[in-house]
Amino acid sequence: IISNLEAFKTLDLHMVNIDIIKSNEDLVTKNGFICNSSDHWFSLRRIDGVWYNLN
């Protein structure tokens, strides 16, 4: 998992723990999220203003 997360850096992707985001940071300005629910990974991506669940 660590090597996969390190690969994000080469793609100019940034990891953010949503639990510790400052309350004044606007999440609507983000283009996507990679999420983990237990052992399942999925991504949420905004394309042309529409959010998609890329499960």
N, C-alpha and C positions, 0 to 999 in steps of 0.2 A: 504493500500500500504506500509506503513512504516513497519508493522510487517513482510510483505513478504520480504522487502529489508533487514531487520535485520536477517532474516533466512539465507540469503546468507553468513553471517559471519560464521555460523556453518559448511558450506560447503567449507570453505576457498576460497570463491569468493570475489572479490573486485570490488566495484563500482567506475567507472571513468567517469567523465563528459568529453566527447570528445571535447567539446568547449574549455576546459582549459588545455588540454594536452600540455606539453612542446613540442615545435617543434622538439627537438632533440630526443624525445622518439620514438622508432621504433614500430609502431603498428603491423608489421608483426610478431613480437615475441609473440603476444597474441594468446591464444587458442580459444577465443570466446568473443562474445559481446551480451548483452541483450539490446535491443533497444526499444524506445518508439516513436511512430508516432501518435501524438494526443492521442486518447484513445486506441490505438492498440499496444500491446506488441508483440515482436517477438525476436528470437535469431539467431545469426550467429555463427556457430561453425566450427572450423577447425578440421578435422579428417583425419589422415594420409596425411597431407599436402593439402587436398582439402577442400575448404570452402563450407558450406551448409547453406541455409536459412531454419531454422526450424520454419517456420511460422505456 
